[in-house]
């Protein structure tokens, strides 16, 4: 029989949603034991499907932050509160062939690479620390494929990211020391814009609702 320490370790490994997983386990065991009990069969079936639906919502809410296609589903289900507003922003291609934006997060300005090939916005460990972010482990491990192989990362939520006159709120990011000193704006940011395109070497970002940026200090 498992000791109390083993059970505690198992609960910790499951994360904050351990009660939901344990409920599913209990329902499955009960269903197997009550196969011959006709009275409880309907109740167990409904309860099991309800628990599976709850788990599906949790998974969708978690993964939608990293997948722009699931993000649309999450928005329909009211699981996503991310918002992007502001005026059109134009960014000219740099000599290295990339588009770099000056974004401000938590009062800290960073030069960020705009990469449509990156599913999620990524911050270096140093940037996250300076911005006061506290990364945490997701329900399911986040493993990213990079040019240097697979990288394990933690997640965090940015209350507000400002890029010129564009403001993104409640933006999910991944954080890892493996990113070095590079910060990246990914598709979970770009997919919230009304449109984005490249014309004559200029990246044009168009949000849904114009909102002027509040300027501070001398220009």
N, C-alpha and C positions, 0 to 999 in steps of 0.2 A: 504493500500500500504506500502511496506517495506521502512524504512527510509534509508538514506545514510549510517548511522552507521551500520545498520543491513547488508546492502549489503557489506560493507567493511569487517565485521566480517565473512561473508560467504566466501568472496574471500580469506581471511587469512586462514580459515579452509581448503580450497581446496589445499593450498600449491602453489608451483611455477608453477604447471601445470594447474592453474585455467583457463587461456584462452582456453585451449583445452577442458576442461569440459564444459565451457560456450558455446563454438562453437557447441559441440554435442547437448546441450540443445536447442540452437537456431535452429539447423537443424531439430531436432525432432518436435519442435513446428511448424516450417515452413512446414514440411511435412504433419502434421495434417491439417493445414489450407489450404494447396494447393492440397488436395486429388483430388479435382474436376478440378484442373488446369492442363490439359494434357501437356501443353507447358513446364511447369517447372518440371514435374514429373521425367523425366529421369535425369535432372541435379541434382535434390535433392537426387535421389537414389545414383548417383555416388559420390556426395559430402559426403553423410552420410557414405557410405562404406569406403571412403578415410579417414574420421575422425576416424572411428572405427579401421581401420588398424593402424593409427598413435597412437591411444591409446593402441593398442595391443603391439606395439613396445616399448612404454614407460613402460608398465607393465612387458614385458619380460626382458627389460634391468634392471629394478629394482629387480625383483625376481630372475634373473639368478645369482645375486651375492650371494644368499643364497641357491640356489638349484643347485647341480652339474649337474643334468640332463638338466635343463634349460640352464645351462652355455654352454653346447655343442651347443644348438640351437643358443644362443646368439653369440657364436664364429663364427658359420656359417653365421650369419647375420651381422657380424662385429660390434657387440654391446659390445663386451668384449675385453679389452686390457690387461687383467692380463697375466703375464708371469712368469714362474719359470725356472731358469737355475742353473747350479752348478754341483759339483761332488757328487758321492754317499755318503750318510751319514748313519752311523750305530749308533743306540742308544740302549743300553742294558736296559732291564727291571729293574726298581728300586725295592727295597724290598717291597714296598707297592703294587706291582703288576701292576703299570702303567708305561708309557713311558713319561719321562720328557725331554724336549729339552731346550737348552740355545739359545734363539733367541735374535737378536738385532734389535730394531726398533727405528729409529730416534736417533741413538747413545746411546740408553738406552737398557741395557741387562736385559732380564727377563727369568725366569724359567717357561716354558709353558708346560701344559699338552697336549699331543697329543691324541685326542679323535675322533675316526672315527664315533662315534655315534652323534657327534655334527655337525650339518649342516654347521655352519658358525663359523669362528674364532671370539673369544670373548675376550674382554679386560676389566679389572676392571676400574672403574672411575679414581682411583689414577694413574694407569699405563698410561691411555690415557692422563691425564693431564701432567704427567712427560715427555711423548713423544711429547708433543706439538700438539696433535690431537684436532680437533674441531668437535665434533659429531654434526650431524644435523638430523632432522626428515625426514624420507623417504616419498615418495608420499603416500604410504599406511602404517598405523601403523605396527611396527614390534613387534610381540608378540611371545615370545619363551616359549616352554614347558620345564621346568627344574624339578629337583627332588623336589624342593620346590614349585612347581606350575607354573602358567604362569607369565612371567616377561616381562614388557615393556622395550624396548631398543631403543637407537638411533644408527645411522650408521655413519661410518667414513671411509676414505680411507687411507691406509698406503702406502706411496710412495715406501718404500723398506723395506722388512723384510729379514734378513740374518740368516740362520741356518747352521752353519759350512760353507761349500762351496756351499750351495744352496741359491739362491736369488729369492725372490718372489716380483714382482713389482705390484703396483696398486692393492693391496689386500684389499678387503672390509672387515670390521670388525663391530661387534656390541659392544656397550658400555653401561654398566648399573651399578649403585651402588649395585644392587642386586647380582652381581657376587662375591662380597666380595673382597678378595685379590687374587683370582684365575684367571689366564690367560690361554686360551685354543686355540690350533691350531685345526681347524675343517676341514670338508671335502672340503670346498671351497679352502683350501690350498692343501690337499692331492690329490684331483682330478686333479690338474694341473701337477702332477708329471708323469713321464713315467710309473713308477710302485712303489708300496710300499708293503712290505710283512714282516712277522715275521718268523724268523728261529732261533730255539734253544734259545728262550728268547731274541732275538735281533731284533729290528725294523730296516729294511733296506729301505731307501728312495732313489729312483733313478730318477733324473730329466731327461729331454729330451736332453739338451745340456750342457755338462761340461763347467764350467767357474770357474777358481780358485778365491778364496776369496782374497781380498787385506788385508793383515795383518798389524795391527798397534800396535806399542809398543812392549815391550818385550814379549816373549812367556810365 
